Amino acid sequence: KLLADERIMSPRLFEFAAEVLDLKFAYFSEDNVGDITRAFCALRYRSQLFFSTLKRELPFRLHEYAWWNLIDIADLYLTFQVDDRDMVQRIGNEAFKLVFSMKDQYPAKALKVLAFLEAADKRTFRLLIRNQLRCIKSLDPVLT
């Protein structure tokens, strides 16, 4: 998280973090995985080991993840254009369950990410669009 805030690129450290996550995934909280995801996305660092770990572990734990971590993982898949339709579809299904608890800019981010990934169905998009009105006061003029 600190490296992402300071925009410091350290591929050896990132690969080490991905290796530790791979070996001890059960000991990491969902927020730890979310922090690593946000750091990799902010620094545009693609780690094959990280994606293979997510592919192996997330199907068993994705339903436990909070909305902010779920959408940030989907954003990582969008940023690096990872072609894992099964995982992306699971994220879309879980996002439907969490639409009403999303706050701040996350409904807009979820709408953007899930639309580009083609991961959700009509009912999810309909709920996300309806939920925009609740959160419009906190949106930035430019949503990146």
WOFENHU-V434828 format. One record per residue. RES is the residue in one letter. OMEGA is omega in whole degrees, 0 to 359 (none if undefined). D_FIRST is the distance of its C-alpha to the first C-alpha in whole Angstrom. Layout:
res=(RES/RES)
omega=(OMEGA/OMEGA)
d_first=(D_FIRST/D_FIRST)
This chain:
res=(K/L/L/A/D/E/R/I/M/S/P/R/L/F/E/F/A/A/E/V/L/D/L/K/F/A/Y/F/S/E/D/N/V/G/D/I/T/R/A/F/C/A/L/R/Y/R/S/Q/L/F/F/S/T/L/K/R/E/L/P/F/R/L/H/E/Y/A/W/W/N/L/I/D/I/A/D/L/Y/L/T/F/Q/V/D/D/R/D/M/V/Q/R/I/G/N/E/A/F/K/L/V/F/S/M/K/D/Q/Y/P/A/K/A/L/K/V/L/A/F/L/E/A/A/D/K/R/T/F/R/L/L/I/R/N/Q/L/R/C/I/K/S/L/D/P/V/L/T)
omega=(179/179/179/179/181/180/179/178/178/184/180/178/179/178/176/178/178/178/179/177/180/183/187/185/182/182/179/176/179/179/175/178/177/178/178/179/180/178/179/181/181/182/180/179/181/179/179/179/179/179/178/176/178/180/181/189/187/179/180/187/187/181/179/187/177/186/182/178/179/181/178/175/177/177/176/178/178/183/183/177/178/183/177/187/181/181/180/178/177/178/177/179/179/180/178/181/188/186/186/177/180/181/177/185/185/175/178/179/178/179/180/185/183/177/180/178/184/188/185/178/185/183/177/179/179/178/179/179/177/182/180/183/177/189/188/181/181/182/173/177/179/179/181/none)
d_first=(0/4/5/5/6/9/10/10/12/12/14/15/12/11/15/14/11/14/17/16/15/18/20/19/18/20/18/15/14/14/11/9/11/10/6/7/9/8/6/9/11/10/10/13/13/16/16/19/19/16/18/21/19/18/22/23/22/21/25/25/22/21/24/22/19/18/19/15/14/17/17/14/15/18/17/15/19/20/18/19/22/22/26/26/28/28/24/24/27/26/23/26/28/25/24/28/28/25/26/28/25/22/22/21/20/19/23/23/20/22/25/24/22/25/27/26/26/29/28/29/33/35/34/31/31/33/31/28/31/33/29/28/31/29/26/28/27/24/23/23/26/24/22/20)
